[in-house]
Amino acid sequence: HVRVSVTSLCIASGVPPTTALRWIGQMTRQGLLQRVEDDADRRRAFIALSDDAADAMARYFAEVGRSASMLA
């Protein structure tokens, strides 16, 4: 549940900014990400996983952990 600036997310993606912004827009429309405007600086916005996406990721990693322990 950590929010990241759009700029930082674009840089971390390793793709051109226009591509990263398009992906962010698509994932926001799909309900995977939440965009939150910065009240202190209207030029900046933050991105966070939606609650549903965070829950799905937690379930995924729990399942991966269970599968890995079964193989050990």
All heavy atoms as TSV, in Angstrom:
chain	resi	resn	atom	element	x	y	z
A	1	HIS	N	N	0.820	-1.205	0.000
A	1	HIS	CA	C	0.000	0.000	0.000
A	1	HIS	C	C	0.856	1.257	0.000
A	1	HIS	O	O	0.626	2.179	0.767
A	1	HIS	CB	C	-0.957	-0.016	1.173
A	1	HIS	CG	C	-1.952	-1.144	1.102
A	1	HIS	ND1	N	-2.988	-1.141	0.186
A	1	HIS	CD2	C	-2.039	-2.305	1.772
A	1	HIS	CE1	C	-3.693	-2.239	0.336
A	1	HIS	NE2	N	-3.138	-2.979	1.284
A	2	VAL	N	N	1.848	1.261	-0.873
A	2	VAL	CA	C	2.712	2.431	-1.019
A	2	VAL	C	C	2.385	3.098	-2.343
A	2	VAL	O	O	2.261	2.434	-3.367
A	2	VAL	CB	C	4.202	2.005	-1.001
A	2	VAL	CG1	C	5.096	3.194	-1.270
A	2	VAL	CG2	C	4.546	1.358	0.327
A	3	ARG	N	N	2.229	4.394	-2.315
A	3	ARG	CA	C	1.969	5.099	-3.568
A	3	ARG	C	C	3.289	5.590	-4.154
A	3	ARG	O	O	4.232	5.890	-3.433
A	3	ARG	CB	C	0.996	6.246	-3.364
A	3	ARG	CG	C	1.500	7.328	-2.459
A	3	ARG	CD	C	0.443	8.365	-2.229
A	3	ARG	NE	N	1.067	9.507	-1.571
A	3	ARG	CZ	C	0.487	10.647	-1.362
A	3	ARG	NH1	N	-0.758	10.814	-1.746
A	3	ARG	NH2	N	1.125	11.622	-0.771
A	4	VAL	N	N	3.328	5.641	-5.478
A	4	VAL	CA	C	4.527	6.010	-6.215
A	4	VAL	C	C	4.124	7.113	-7.190
A	4	VAL	O	O	3.039	7.062	-7.776
A	4	VAL	CB	C	5.064	4.789	-6.999
A	4	VAL	CG1	C	6.275	5.148	-7.830
A	4	VAL	CG2	C	5.374	3.644	-6.041
A	5	SER	N	N	5.007	8.080	-7.385
A	5	SER	CA	C	4.681	9.137	-8.336
A	5	SER	C	C	4.640	8.565	-9.751
A	5	SER	O	O	5.323	7.584	-10.063
A	5	SER	CB	C	5.689	10.283	-8.256
A	5	SER	OG	O	6.923	9.900	-8.812
A	6	VAL	N	N	3.831	9.174	-10.580
A	6	VAL	CA	C	3.736	8.745	-11.970
A	6	VAL	C	C	5.110	8.832	-12.623
A	6	VAL	O	O	5.520	7.920	-13.349
A	6	VAL	CB	C	2.699	9.592	-12.736
A	6	VAL	CG1	C	2.753	9.299	-14.232
A	6	VAL	CG2	C	1.299	9.335	-12.203
A	7	THR	N	N	5.829	9.901	-12.356
A	7	THR	CA	C	7.163	10.076	-12.935
A	7	THR	C	C	8.085	8.929	-12.545
A	7	THR	O	O	8.765	8.339	-13.389
A	7	THR	CB	C	7.771	11.415	-12.495
A	7	THR	OG1	O	6.895	12.466	-12.884
A	7	THR	CG2	C	9.139	11.630	-13.090
A	8	SER	N	N	8.110	8.575	-11.268
A	8	SER	CA	C	8.961	7.474	-10.802
A	8	SER	C	C	8.548	6.152	-11.424
A	8	SER	O	O	9.397	5.332	-11.791
A	8	SER	CB	C	8.904	7.364	-9.281
A	8	SER	OG	O	9.469	8.485	-8.680
A	9	LEU	N	N	7.258	5.945	-11.546
A	9	LEU	CA	C	6.765	4.710	-12.151
A	9	LEU	C	C	7.157	4.626	-13.619
A	9	LEU	O	O	7.560	3.562	-14.100
A	9	LEU	CB	C	5.248	4.631	-11.992
A	9	LEU	CG	C	4.571	3.314	-12.284
A	9	LEU	CD1	C	5.169	2.176	-11.482
A	9	LEU	CD2	C	3.086	3.427	-12.022
A	10	CYS	N	N	7.095	5.739	-14.325
A	10	CYS	CA	C	7.508	5.769	-15.736
A	10	CYS	C	C	8.998	5.432	-15.859
A	10	CYS	O	O	9.384	4.636	-16.720
A	10	CYS	CB	C	7.228	7.132	-16.350
A	10	CYS	SG	S	5.479	7.454	-16.666
A	11	ILE	N	N	9.813	6.016	-15.013
A	11	ILE	CA	C	11.253	5.756	-15.051
A	11	ILE	C	C	11.536	4.288	-14.734
A	11	ILE	O	O	12.318	3.627	-15.417
A	11	ILE	CB	C	12.000	6.690	-14.079
A	11	ILE	CG1	C	11.920	8.137	-14.575
A	11	ILE	CG2	C	13.452	6.253	-13.899
A	11	ILE	CD1	C	12.353	9.176	-13.554
A	12	ALA	N	N	10.889	3.761	-13.709
A	12	ALA	CA	C	11.125	2.384	-13.291
A	12	ALA	C	C	10.653	1.364	-14.326
A	12	ALA	O	O	11.157	0.239	-14.361
A	12	ALA	CB	C	10.435	2.121	-11.956
A	13	SER	N	N	9.708	1.753	-15.161
A	13	SER	CA	C	9.170	0.803	-16.148
A	13	SER	C	C	10.195	0.413	-17.206
A	13	SER	O	O	10.089	-0.657	-17.803
A	13	SER	CB	C	7.934	1.395	-16.830
A	13	SER	OG	O	8.300	2.438	-17.716
A	14	GLY	N	N	11.155	1.304	-17.457
A	14	GLY	CA	C	12.173	0.999	-18.444
A	14	GLY	C	C	11.697	1.092	-19.882
A	14	GLY	O	O	12.347	0.566	-20.787
A	15	VAL	N	N	10.557	1.715	-20.092
A	15	VAL	CA	C	10.033	1.917	-21.444
A	15	VAL	C	C	9.881	3.415	-21.675
A	15	VAL	O	O	9.946	4.200	-20.724
A	15	VAL	CB	C	8.680	1.190	-21.640
A	15	VAL	CG1	C	8.842	-0.309	-21.475
A	15	VAL	CG2	C	7.617	1.722	-20.693
A	16	PRO	N	N	9.656	3.845	-22.910
A	16	PRO	CA	C	9.450	5.279	-23.146
A	16	PRO	C	C	8.272	5.807	-22.313
A	16	PRO	O	O	7.300	5.075	-22.073
A	16	PRO	CB	C	9.139	5.352	-24.647
A	16	PRO	CG	C	9.779	4.126	-25.222
A	16	PRO	CD	C	9.650	3.074	-24.162
A	17	PRO	N	N	8.368	7.058	-21.865
A	17	PRO	CA	C	7.303	7.631	-21.017
A	17	PRO	C	C	5.905	7.527	-21.628
A	17	PRO	O	O	4.943	7.261	-20.911
A	17	PRO	CB	C	7.715	9.089	-20.847
A	17	PRO	CG	C	9.190	9.094	-21.052
A	17	PRO	CD	C	9.461	8.004	-22.055
A	18	THR	N	N	5.787	7.697	-22.942
A	18	THR	CA	C	4.459	7.604	-23.557
A	18	THR	C	C	3.875	6.201	-23.413
A	18	THR	O	O	2.684	6.042	-23.174
A	18	THR	CB	C	4.514	7.991	-25.048
A	18	THR	OG1	O	5.521	7.206	-25.699
A	18	THR	CG2	C	4.834	9.462	-25.223
A	19	THR	N	N	4.732	5.189	-23.519
A	19	THR	CA	C	4.286	3.807	-23.342
A	19	THR	C	C	3.876	3.567	-21.893
A	19	THR	O	O	2.817	2.987	-21.620
A	19	THR	CB	C	5.398	2.824	-23.748
A	19	THR	OG1	O	5.734	3.053	-25.112
A	19	THR	CG2	C	4.968	1.379	-23.557
A	20	ALA	N	N	4.709	4.014	-20.960
A	20	ALA	CA	C	4.393	3.844	-19.536
A	20	ALA	C	C	3.082	4.542	-19.182
A	20	ALA	O	O	2.237	3.975	-18.472
A	20	ALA	CB	C	5.533	4.369	-18.673
A	21	LEU	N	N	2.884	5.755	-19.684
A	21	LEU	CA	C	1.649	6.490	-19.397
A	21	LEU	C	C	0.437	5.774	-19.987
A	21	LEU	O	O	-0.634	5.726	-19.369
A	21	LEU	CB	C	1.734	7.920	-19.928
A	21	LEU	CG	C	2.694	8.833	-19.172
A	21	LEU	CD1	C	2.891	10.144	-19.927
A	21	LEU	CD2	C	2.194	9.091	-17.761
A	22	ARG	N	N	0.598	5.193	-21.161
A	22	ARG	CA	C	-0.498	4.438	-21.769
A	22	ARG	C	C	-0.837	3.217	-20.915
A	22	ARG	O	O	-2.011	2.925	-20.654
A	22	ARG	CB	C	-0.128	4.030	-23.189
A	22	ARG	CG	C	-1.264	3.373	-23.947
A	22	ARG	CD	C	-0.968	3.126	-25.423
A	22	ARG	NE	N	0.234	2.335	-25.642
A	22	ARG	CZ	C	1.395	2.813	-26.113
A	22	ARG	NH1	N	1.522	4.091	-26.417
A	22	ARG	NH2	N	2.442	2.014	-26.283
A	23	TRP	N	N	0.196	2.496	-20.460
A	23	TRP	CA	C	-0.038	1.326	-19.604
A	23	TRP	C	C	-0.704	1.728	-18.292
A	23	TRP	O	O	-1.621	1.047	-17.823
A	23	TRP	CB	C	1.275	0.616	-19.316
A	23	TRP	CG	C	1.877	-0.101	-20.482
A	23	TRP	CD1	C	1.313	-0.354	-21.702
A	23	TRP	CD2	C	3.185	-0.662	-20.533
A	23	TRP	NE1	N	2.195	-1.035	-22.499
A	23	TRP	CE2	C	3.346	-1.242	-21.823
A	23	TRP	CE3	C	4.231	-0.732	-19.633
A	23	TRP	CZ2	C	4.515	-1.882	-22.208
A	23	TRP	CZ3	C	5.399	-1.373	-20.025
A	23	TRP	CH2	C	5.531	-1.940	-21.292
A	24	ILE	N	N	-0.240	2.814	-17.687
A	24	ILE	CA	C	-0.836	3.289	-16.429
A	24	ILE	C	C	-2.313	3.617	-16.657
A	24	ILE	O	O	-3.170	3.254	-15.844
A	24	ILE	CB	C	-0.068	4.506	-15.882
A	24	ILE	CG1	C	1.326	4.075	-15.404
A	24	ILE	CG2	C	-0.844	5.186	-14.765
A	24	ILE	CD1	C	2.270	5.233	-15.123
A	25	GLY	N	N	-2.600	4.281	-17.761
A	25	GLY	CA	C	-3.993	4.616	-18.076
A	25	GLY	C	C	-4.856	3.378	-18.242
A	25	GLY	O	O	-5.975	3.310	-17.724
A	26	GLN	N	N	-4.338	2.387	-18.956
A	26	GLN	CA	C	-5.086	1.148	-19.167
A	26	GLN	C	C	-5.341	0.422	-17.852
A	26	GLN	O	O	-6.452	-0.047	-17.592
A	26	GLN	CB	C	-4.341	0.237	-20.140
A	26	GLN	CG	C	-4.329	0.743	-21.562
A	26	GLN	CD	C	-3.423	-0.071	-22.470
A	26	GLN	OE1	O	-2.607	-0.875	-22.028
A	26	GLN	NE2	N	-3.566	0.160	-23.768
A	27	MET	N	N	-4.309	0.322	-17.015
A	27	MET	CA	C	-4.464	-0.390	-15.739
A	27	MET	C	C	-5.364	0.375	-14.773
A	27	MET	O	O	-6.072	-0.238	-13.970
A	27	MET	CB	C	-3.103	-0.681	-15.131
A	27	MET	CG	C	-2.347	-1.748	-15.908
A	27	MET	SD	S	-0.829	-2.293	-15.111
A	27	MET	CE	C	0.274	-0.965	-15.552
A	28	THR	N	N	-5.384	1.696	-14.886
A	28	THR	CA	C	-6.287	2.493	-14.056
A	28	THR	C	C	-7.725	2.255	-14.493
A	28	THR	O	O	-8.616	2.047	-13.653
A	28	THR	CB	C	-5.918	3.988	-14.141
A	28	THR	OG1	O	-4.577	4.158	-13.675
A	28	THR	CG2	C	-6.843	4.836	-13.287
A	29	ARG	N	N	-7.973	2.264	-15.793
A	29	ARG	CA	C	-9.328	2.015	-16.304
A	29	ARG	C	C	-9.813	0.617	-15.954
A	29	ARG	O	O	-11.006	0.399	-15.742
A	29	ARG	CB	C	-9.377	2.235	-17.814
A	29	ARG	CG	C	-9.377	3.700	-18.211
A	29	ARG	CD	C	-9.642	3.897	-19.689
A	29	ARG	NE	N	-8.592	3.352	-20.540
A	29	ARG	CZ	C	-7.426	3.944	-20.781
A	29	ARG	NH1	N	-7.154	5.117	-20.243
A	29	ARG	NH2	N	-6.533	3.370	-21.579
A	30	GLN	N	N	-8.895	-0.345	-15.873
A	30	GLN	CA	C	-9.264	-1.728	-15.537
A	30	GLN	C	C	-9.443	-1.927	-14.028
A	30	GLN	O	O	-9.806	-3.013	-13.586
A	30	GLN	CB	C	-8.210	-2.694	-16.057
A	30	GLN	CG	C	-8.176	-2.773	-17.567
A	30	GLN	CD	C	-7.006	-3.607	-18.075
A	30	GLN	OE1	O	-6.131	-4.028	-17.329
A	30	GLN	NE2	N	-6.985	-3.833	-19.372
A	31	GLY	N	N	-9.164	-0.898	-13.246
A	31	GLY	CA	C	-9.339	-0.991	-11.803
A	31	GLY	C	C	-8.170	-1.604	-11.062
A	31	GLY	O	O	-8.284	-1.909	-9.877
A	32	LEU	N	N	-7.029	-1.776	-11.736
A	32	LEU	CA	C	-5.858	-2.348	-11.075
A	32	LEU	C	C	-5.071	-1.296	-10.304
A	32	LEU	O	O	-4.448	-1.607	-9.281
A	32	LEU	CB	C	-4.940	-3.004	-12.104
A	32	LEU	CG	C	-5.551	-4.166	-12.878
A	32	LEU	CD1	C	-4.626	-4.597	-14.004
A	32	LEU	CD2	C	-5.853	-5.320	-11.941
A	33	LEU	N	N	-5.073	-0.081	-10.808
A	33	LEU	CA	C	-4.343	1.017	-10.181
A	33	LEU	C	C	-5.302	2.140	-9.826
A	33	LEU	O	O	-6.357	2.287	-10.435
A	33	LEU	CB	C	-3.277	1.570	-11.141
A	33	LEU	CG	C	-2.216	0.607	-11.653
A	33	LEU	CD1	C	-1.291	1.324	-12.631
A	33	LEU	CD2	C	-1.421	0.009	-10.509
A	34	GLN	N	N	-4.888	2.930	-8.844
A	34	GLN	CA	C	-5.627	4.134	-8.462
A	34	GLN	C	C	-4.710	5.324	-8.648
A	34	GLN	O	O	-3.557	5.299	-8.209
A	34	GLN	CB	C	-6.066	4.069	-7.003
A	34	GLN	CG	C	-7.082	3.012	-6.724
A	34	GLN	CD	C	-7.415	2.938	-5.251
A	34	GLN	OE1	O	-6.564	3.163	-4.401
A	34	GLN	NE2	N	-8.650	2.608	-4.957
A	35	ARG	N	N	-5.220	6.346	-9.294
A	35	ARG	CA	C	-4.463	7.583	-9.492
A	35	ARG	C	C	-4.970	8.606	-8.485
A	35	ARG	O	O	-6.168	8.850	-8.391
A	35	ARG	CB	C	-4.663	8.092	-10.917
A	35	ARG	CG	C	-3.865	9.327	-11.244
A	35	ARG	CD	C	-4.203	9.799	-12.667
A	35	ARG	NE	N	-3.484	10.996	-12.966
A	35	ARG	CZ	C	-2.379	11.067	-13.691
A	35	ARG	NH1	N	-1.892	9.967	-14.219
A	35	ARG	NH2	N	-1.779	12.202	-13.909
A	36	VAL	N	N	-4.035	9.183	-7.729
A	36	VAL	CA	C	-4.380	10.161	-6.701
A	36	VAL	C	C	-3.599	11.438	-6.979
A	36	VAL	O	O	-2.367	11.417	-7.012
A	36	VAL	CB	C	-4.035	9.635	-5.280
A	36	VAL	CG1	C	-4.381	10.658	-4.231
A	36	VAL	CG2	C	-4.724	8.302	-5.026
A	37	GLU	N	N	-4.319	12.521	-7.196
A	37	GLU	CA	C	-3.666	13.804	-7.451
A	37	GLU	C	C	-2.999	14.308	-6.177
A	37	GLU	O	O	-3.506	14.104	-5.076
A	37	GLU	CB	C	-4.679	14.832	-7.953
A	37	GLU	CG	C	-5.425	14.414	-9.213
A	37	GLU	CD	C	-4.531	14.140	-10.402
A	37	GLU	OE1	O	-3.522	14.848	-10.588
A	37	GLU	OE2	O	-4.837	13.195	-11.155
A	38	ASP	N	N	-1.867	14.962	-6.320
A	38	ASP	CA	C	-1.142	15.546	-5.194
A	38	ASP	C	C	-1.792	16.882	-4.848
A	38	ASP	O	O	-1.822	17.799	-5.669
A	38	ASP	CB	C	0.324	15.746	-5.582
A	38	ASP	CG	C	1.190	16.237	-4.439
A	38	ASP	OD1	O	0.643	16.629	-3.386
A	38	ASP	OD2	O	2.417	16.240	-4.602
A	39	ASP	N	N	-2.326	17.005	-3.648
A	39	ASP	CA	C	-2.979	18.241	-3.221
A	39	ASP	C	C	-2.005	19.412	-3.151
A	39	ASP	O	O	-2.392	20.556	-3.375
A	39	ASP	CB	C	-3.649	18.056	-1.853
A	39	ASP	CG	C	-4.836	17.118	-1.929
A	39	ASP	OD1	O	-5.447	17.012	-3.010
A	39	ASP	OD2	O	-5.149	16.481	-0.902
A	40	ALA	N	N	-0.757	19.121	-2.847
A	40	ALA	CA	C	0.242	20.184	-2.701
A	40	ALA	C	C	0.779	20.669	-4.047
A	40	ALA	O	O	1.213	21.810	-4.166
A	40	ALA	CB	C	1.401	19.699	-1.829
A	41	ASP	N	N	0.757	19.801	-5.059
A	41	ASP	CA	C	1.314	20.145	-6.365
A	41	ASP	C	C	0.449	19.497	-7.437
A	41	ASP	O	O	0.567	18.308	-7.703
A	41	ASP	CB	C	2.766	19.655	-6.464
A	41	ASP	CG	C	3.448	20.051	-7.754
A	41	ASP	OD1	O	2.763	20.522	-8.686
A	41	ASP	OD2	O	4.674	19.879	-7.836
A	42	ARG	N	N	-0.418	20.263	-8.042
A	42	ARG	CA	C	-1.380	19.743	-9.011
A	42	ARG	C	C	-0.728	19.148	-10.256
A	42	ARG	O	O	-1.372	18.460	-11.034
A	42	ARG	CB	C	-2.366	20.841	-9.430
A	42	ARG	CG	C	-3.297	21.257	-8.341
A	42	ARG	CD	C	-4.276	20.144	-8.107
A	42	ARG	NE	N	-5.304	20.591	-7.173
A	42	ARG	CZ	C	-6.118	19.792	-6.567
A	42	ARG	NH1	N	-6.030	18.507	-6.780
A	42	ARG	NH2	N	-7.016	20.245	-5.741
A	43	ARG	N	N	0.561	19.404	-10.454
A	43	ARG	CA	C	1.251	18.832	-11.612
A	43	ARG	C	C	1.650	17.386	-11.369
A	43	ARG	O	O	1.998	16.667	-12.301
A	43	ARG	CB	C	2.511	19.646	-11.940
A	43	ARG	CG	C	2.220	21.073	-12.355
A	43	ARG	CD	C	3.481	21.868	-12.415
A	43	ARG	NE	N	4.046	21.943	-11.056
A	43	ARG	CZ	C	5.232	22.459	-10.760
A	43	ARG	NH1	N	5.992	22.942	-11.713
A	43	ARG	NH2	N	5.656	22.498	-9.521
A	44	ARG	N	N	1.595	16.952	-10.124
A	44	ARG	CA	C	2.058	15.617	-9.769
A	44	ARG	C	C	0.885	14.734	-9.358
A	44	ARG	O	O	-0.088	15.197	-8.783
A	44	ARG	CB	C	3.061	15.722	-8.615
A	44	ARG	CG	C	3.688	14.397	-8.259
A	44	ARG	CD	C	4.910	14.537	-7.412
A	44	ARG	NE	N	4.564	15.014	-6.073
A	44	ARG	CZ	C	5.404	15.030	-5.059
A	44	ARG	NH1	N	6.637	14.624	-5.222
A	44	ARG	NH2	N	5.024	15.466	-3.882
A	45	ALA	N	N	1.013	13.460	-9.676
A	45	ALA	CA	C	0.012	12.472	-9.263
A	45	ALA	C	C	0.742	11.240	-8.754
A	45	ALA	O	O	1.895	10.987	-9.097
A	45	ALA	CB	C	-0.896	12.103	-10.424
A	46	PHE	N	N	0.050	10.502	-7.926
A	46	PHE	CA	C	0.590	9.266	-7.380
A	46	PHE	C	C	-0.245	8.090	-7.875
A	46	PHE	O	O	-1.431	8.220	-8.161
A	46	PHE	CB	C	0.570	9.295	-5.846
A	46	PHE	CG	C	1.482	10.316	-5.262
A	46	PHE	CD1	C	0.991	11.531	-4.818
A	46	PHE	CD2	C	2.843	10.078	-5.159
A	46	PHE	CE1	C	1.838	12.490	-4.275
A	46	PHE	CE2	C	3.698	11.023	-4.622
A	46	PHE	CZ	C	3.192	12.230	-4.176
A	47	ILE	N	N	0.385	6.931	-7.941
A	47	ILE	CA	C	-0.275	5.700	-8.362
A	47	ILE	C	C	-0.116	4.673	-7.240
A	47	ILE	O	O	0.960	4.538	-6.651
A	47	ILE	CB	C	0.353	5.147	-9.661
A	47	ILE	CG1	C	0.253	6.153	-10.793
A	47	ILE	CG2	C	-0.272	3.819	-10.043
A	47	ILE	CD1	C	-1.156	6.449	-11.261
A	48	ALA	N	N	-1.185	3.960	-6.969
A	48	ALA	CA	C	-1.157	2.875	-5.985
A	48	ALA	C	C	-1.973	1.712	-6.524
A	48	ALA	O	O	-2.862	1.903	-7.360
A	48	ALA	CB	C	-1.738	3.347	-4.654
A	49	LEU	N	N	-1.659	0.513	-6.069
A	49	LEU	CA	C	-2.497	-0.632	-6.415
A	49	LEU	C	C	-3.875	-0.438	-5.809
A	49	LEU	O	O	-4.005	0.026	-4.671
A	49	LEU	CB	C	-1.911	-1.925	-5.849
A	49	LEU	CG	C	-0.784	-2.602	-6.587
A	49	LEU	CD1	C	-0.323	-3.830	-5.822
A	49	LEU	CD2	C	-1.182	-2.979	-7.994
A	50	SER	N	N	-4.902	-0.825	-6.527
A	50	SER	CA	C	-6.239	-0.807	-5.943
A	50	SER	C	C	-6.299	-1.890	-4.868
A	50	SER	O	O	-5.459	-2.808	-4.848
A	50	SER	CB	C	-7.290	-1.068	-7.020
A	50	SER	OG	O	-7.179	-2.397	-7.497
A	51	ASP	N	N	-7.270	-1.804	-4.001
A	51	ASP	CA	C	-7.417	-2.823	-2.960
A	51	ASP	C	C	-7.610	-4.210	-3.578
A	51	ASP	O	O	-7.030	-5.191	-3.117
A	51	ASP	CB	C	-8.590	-2.494	-2.037
A	51	ASP	CG	C	-8.310	-1.308	-1.137
A	51	ASP	OD1	O	-7.122	-0.947	-0.950
A	51	ASP	OD2	O	-9.280	-0.722	-0.611
A	52	ASP	N	N	-8.424	-4.285	-4.635
A	52	ASP	CA	C	-8.661	-5.575	-5.294
A	52	ASP	C	C	-7.374	-6.134	-5.886
A	52	ASP	O	O	-7.100	-7.329	-5.790
A	52	ASP	CB	C	-9.711	-5.434	-6.394
A	52	ASP	CG	C	-11.117	-5.250	-5.846
A	52	ASP	OD1	O	-11.338	-5.515	-4.643
A	52	ASP	OD2	O	-11.994	-4.831	-6.623
A	53	ALA	N	N	-6.571	-5.275	-6.515
A	53	ALA	CA	C	-5.308	-5.734	-7.105
A	53	ALA	C	C	-4.330	-6.167	-6.016
A	53	ALA	O	O	-3.635	-7.180	-6.173
A	53	ALA	CB	C	-4.692	-4.638	-7.969
A	54	ALA	N	N	-4.271	-5.423	-4.910
A	54	ALA	CA	C	-3.379	-5.793	-3.810
A	54	ALA	C	C	-3.795	-7.144	-3.219
A	54	ALA	O	O	-2.937	-7.987	-2.934
A	54	ALA	CB	C	-3.379	-4.707	-2.737
A	55	ASP	N	N	-5.099	-7.370	-3.064
A	55	ASP	CA	C	-5.589	-8.656	-2.560
A	55	ASP	C	C	-5.235	-9.789	-3.522
A	55	ASP	O	O	-4.811	-10.867	-3.095
A	55	ASP	CB	C	-7.101	-8.613	-2.353
A	55	ASP	CG	C	-7.516	-7.729	-1.192
A	55	ASP	OD1	O	-6.657	-7.372	-0.355
A	55	ASP	OD2	O	-8.716	-7.371	-1.139
A	56	ALA	N	N	-5.404	-9.545	-4.821
A	56	ALA	CA	C	-5.084	-10.567	-5.816
A	56	ALA	C	C	-3.590	-10.897	-5.798
A	56	ALA	O	O	-3.209	-12.074	-5.895
A	56	ALA	CB	C	-5.505	-10.103	-7.212
A	57	MET	N	N	-2.747	-9.888	-5.652
A	57	MET	CA	C	-1.299	-10.123	-5.581
A	57	MET	C	C	-0.948	-10.929	-4.333
A	57	MET	O	O	-0.120	-11.842	-4.399
A	57	MET	CB	C	-0.537	-8.796	-5.578
A	57	MET	CG	C	-0.626	-8.024	-6.876
A	57	MET	SD	S	0.180	-8.826	-8.256
A	57	MET	CE	C	1.877	-8.679	-7.785
A	58	ALA	N	N	-1.572	-10.609	-3.215
A	58	ALA	CA	C	-1.309	-11.346	-1.977
A	58	ALA	C	C	-1.711	-12.814	-2.133
A	58	ALA	O	O	-0.969	-13.716	-1.714
A	58	ALA	CB	C	-2.059	-10.703	-0.810
A	59	ARG	N	N	-2.867	-13.058	-2.760
A	59	ARG	CA	C	-3.300	-14.445	-2.991
A	59	ARG	C	C	-2.331	-15.168	-3.923
A	59	ARG	O	O	-1.992	-16.328	-3.705
A	59	ARG	CB	C	-4.719	-14.474	-3.568
A	59	ARG	CG	C	-5.802	-14.126	-2.560
A	59	ARG	CD	C	-7.198	-14.438	-3.091
A	59	ARG	NE	N	-7.482	-13.838	-4.385
A	59	ARG	CZ	C	-7.964	-12.610	-4.575
A	59	ARG	NH1	N	-8.206	-11.832	-3.530
A	59	ARG	NH2	N	-8.211	-12.165	-5.788
A	60	TYR	N	N	-1.872	-14.476	-4.958
A	60	TYR	CA	C	-0.924	-15.065	-5.912
A	60	TYR	C	C	0.359	-15.488	-5.202
A	60	TYR	O	O	0.818	-16.622	-5.359
A	60	TYR	CB	C	-0.614	-14.074	-7.035
A	60	TYR	CG	C	0.530	-14.509	-7.917
A	60	TYR	CD1	C	0.346	-15.472	-8.895
A	60	TYR	CD2	C	1.801	-13.977	-7.738
A	60	TYR	CE1	C	1.403	-15.886	-9.694
A	60	TYR	CE2	C	2.857	-14.385	-8.542
A	60	TYR	CZ	C	2.653	-15.337	-9.509
A	60	TYR	OH	O	3.699	-15.743	-10.285
A	61	PHE	N	N	0.946	-14.584	-4.410
A	61	PHE	CA	C	2.201	-14.905	-3.735
A	61	PHE	C	C	2.011	-15.981	-2.674
A	61	PHE	O	O	2.903	-16.805	-2.458
A	61	PHE	CB	C	2.853	-13.651	-3.158
A	61	PHE	CG	C	3.477	-12.788	-4.220
A	61	PHE	CD1	C	3.004	-11.517	-4.473
A	61	PHE	CD2	C	4.539	-13.263	-4.983
A	61	PHE	CE1	C	3.584	-10.733	-5.462
A	61	PHE	CE2	C	5.123	-12.488	-5.974
A	61	PHE	CZ	C	4.636	-11.217	-6.208
A	62	ALA	N	N	0.866	-16.011	-2.031
A	62	ALA	CA	C	0.584	-17.076	-1.065
A	62	ALA	C	C	0.537	-18.427	-1.787
A	62	ALA	O	O	1.090	-19.422	-1.304
A	62	ALA	CB	C	-0.724	-16.804	-0.344
A	63	GLU	N	N	-0.095	-18.463	-2.948
A	63	GLU	CA	C	-0.179	-19.708	-3.721
A	63	GLU	C	C	1.176	-20.130	-4.232
A	63	GLU	O	O	1.522	-21.311	-4.194
A	63	GLU	CB	C	-1.162	-19.535	-4.886
A	63	GLU	CG	C	-1.396	-20.786	-5.681
A	63	GLU	CD	C	-1.992	-21.934	-4.862
A	63	GLU	OE1	O	-2.780	-21.664	-3.936
A	63	GLU	OE2	O	-1.646	-23.090	-5.148
A	64	VAL	N	N	1.977	-19.181	-4.705
A	64	VAL	CA	C	3.333	-19.501	-5.162
A	64	VAL	C	C	4.143	-20.064	-3.998
A	64	VAL	O	O	4.870	-21.036	-4.161
A	64	VAL	CB	C	4.009	-18.247	-5.766
A	64	VAL	CG1	C	5.495	-18.475	-5.980
A	64	VAL	CG2	C	3.346	-17.881	-7.092
A	65	GLY	N	N	3.992	-19.471	-2.822
A	65	GLY	CA	C	4.709	-19.964	-1.650
A	65	GLY	C	C	4.282	-21.376	-1.283
A	65	GLY	O	O	5.139	-22.220	-0.948
A	66	ARG	N	N	2.992	-21.655	-1.366
A	66	ARG	CA	C	2.513	-23.001	-1.069
A	66	ARG	C	C	3.041	-24.002	-2.099
A	66	ARG	O	O	3.476	-25.096	-1.750
A	66	ARG	CB	C	0.977	-23.034	-1.052
A	66	ARG	CG	C	0.366	-22.572	0.247
A	66	ARG	CD	C	-1.114	-22.936	0.314
A	66	ARG	NE	N	-1.902	-22.198	-0.672
A	66	ARG	CZ	C	-2.377	-20.967	-0.496
A	66	ARG	NH1	N	-2.118	-20.316	0.617
A	66	ARG	NH2	N	-3.093	-20.392	-1.430
A	67	SER	N	N	3.020	-23.615	-3.359
A	67	SER	CA	C	3.516	-24.512	-4.414
A	67	SER	C	C	5.006	-24.780	-4.249
A	67	SER	O	O	5.459	-25.919	-4.434
A	67	SER	CB	C	3.250	-23.895	-5.794
A	67	SER	OG	O	1.874	-23.776	-6.019
A	68	ALA	N	N	5.760	-23.768	-3.910
A	68	ALA	CA	C	7.216	-23.941	-3.727
A	68	ALA	C	C	7.506	-24.854	-2.551
A	68	ALA	O	O	8.422	-25.679	-2.610
A	68	ALA	CB	C	7.877	-22.579	-3.539
A	69	SER	N	N	6.738	-24.724	-1.479
A	69	SER	CA	C	6.981	-25.575	-0.310
A	69	SER	C	C	6.610	-27.019	-0.590
A	69	SER	O	O	7.193	-27.936	-0.016
A	69	SER	CB	C	6.240	-25.040	0.914
A	69	SER	OG	O	4.829	-25.167	0.724
A	70	MET	N	N	5.682	-27.258	-1.488
A	70	MET	CA	C	5.296	-28.629	-1.848
A	70	MET	C	C	6.382	-29.296	-2.689
A	70	MET	O	O	6.522	-30.518	-2.658
A	70	MET	CB	C	3.963	-28.615	-2.606
A	70	MET	CG	C	2.806	-28.151	-1.747
A	70	MET	SD	S	1.312	-27.917	-2.727
A	70	MET	CE	C	0.724	-29.597	-2.785
A	71	LEU	N	N	7.154	-28.483	-3.435
A	71	LEU	CA	C	8.215	-29.036	-4.265
A	71	LEU	C	C	9.484	-29.312	-3.474
A	71	LEU	O	O	10.348	-30.065	-3.927
A	71	LEU	CB	C	8.529	-28.077	-5.415
A	71	LEU	CG	C	7.403	-27.841	-6.422
A	71	LEU	CD1	C	7.812	-26.754	-7.423
A	71	LEU	CD2	C	7.062	-29.126	-7.154
A	72	ALA	N	N	9.614	-28.700	-2.313
A	72	ALA	CA	C	10.847	-28.829	-1.520
A	72	ALA	C	C	10.899	-30.135	-0.776
A	72	ALA	O	O	10.068	-30.895	-0.621
A	72	ALA	CB	C	10.948	-27.684	-0.523
